[in-house]
Amino acid sequence: MKPAKPEEIQTRARSSQSTQTATLAEIARQAGVSAPTVSKVLNGRADVAPATRTRVEDLLREYGYRRRRAEATRSPLIDLVFHELESAWAMEVIRGVENIAREEGLSVVLSESAGRLTPGRTWADQVAARRPHGVVLVLSGLDESQRALLTSRSIPFVVMDPAGDPGDDVPSIGATNWQGGLAATRHLVELGHRRIGAISGPSRMICSRARVDGYRAALETAGLPVVADLIKAGDFHHETGYRLGLDLLRRPDRPTAVFAGNDLQALGLYEAARELGLRIPEDLSVVGFDDLPVARWVGPPLTTVRQPLMEMAEAAARLVLDLGRQDGGPSAATRVELATSLVVRSSTGVPPLQ
């Protein structure tokens, strides 16, 4: 069978297939292969030549092909994808997804994209082969081809705490990061602090930028200057909180309080303060973000913004399973933000006498 020319395929896709989904047989005819070969591609089978797989995938994407529910026999799994799988932060998310999976009689498959905000293509093929009930991506996203691949297999996906704008058509679960940054900084202002530093997360992450924007808004509302030198760009890791904390605290005009973009960086800041002989909160007030379990155990217990990580993960898992139960998916993407709240403990107090 002679395959159609690419320009012919595109013309037919736009004209005759713009309002209805192509059948598997039509995809096979356009690609010049058999229907079982198209089925192998859909099921992620490895015994398909790369050029053939690419041609079929292009047609599936061009025609907007979606497997009918009857075709999409699912494995009893939820795929949970982290850009980095480490720290107590990830454990809270895993517990939340596990809670919902257990209720539904499902198991959880964990994977990591090694710090990349988009998983590799190999991962997408593996997910297509597993045919899970859904995919929850944490601080990650999908490129256009990956989204098309999962959509064509009727595998729903939800982004939790998206690193960037996931797009108008991508369901997502987040938190009120701006409000959290505002509440943290306003608390320090109300205690009497006037020189307040900040250690943010990566600027490429929208949650990090929102927290710093809340910090800025609190200072500006109080009539205080936003001093660029007092804002340090971190990466949400303990070591960075320590290193940048030393930079801030060694200044002759050091801040009397610091808002750390997450609890791990706040704990790094604790270490820097101890090394310099500064007491918390007598000499330095510290506010974190997340309210990980360790925030209650450190000395002194950490004032922090509670981000409901477990509840966010549970909401993401419920949403992705609900999407899988909807034939063809919802007409509009669901975007949910769960409320943050300030938890005041012993790491904040009035500023020292100048």
Secondary structure, 3 states (H helix, E strand, C coil): CCCCCHHHHHHHHHHCCCCCCCCHHHHHHHHCCCHHHHHHHHCCCCCCCHHHHHHHHHHHHHHCCCCCCCCCCCCCEEEEEECCCCHHHHHHHHHHHHHHHHHCCCEEEEEECCCCCCCCHHHHHHHHHHCCCEEEEECCCCCHHHHHHHHHCCCCEEEECCCCCCCCCCCEEEECHHHHHHHHHHHHHHCCCCCEEEEECCCCCHHHHHHHHHHHHHHHHCCCCCCHHHEEECCCCHHHHHHHHHHHHCCCCCCCEEEECCHHHHHHHHHHHHHCCCCCCCCCEEEEEECCCHHHHCCCCCEEEECCHHHHHHHHHHHHHHHHHCCCCCCCCCEEEECCEEECCCCCCCCCCC
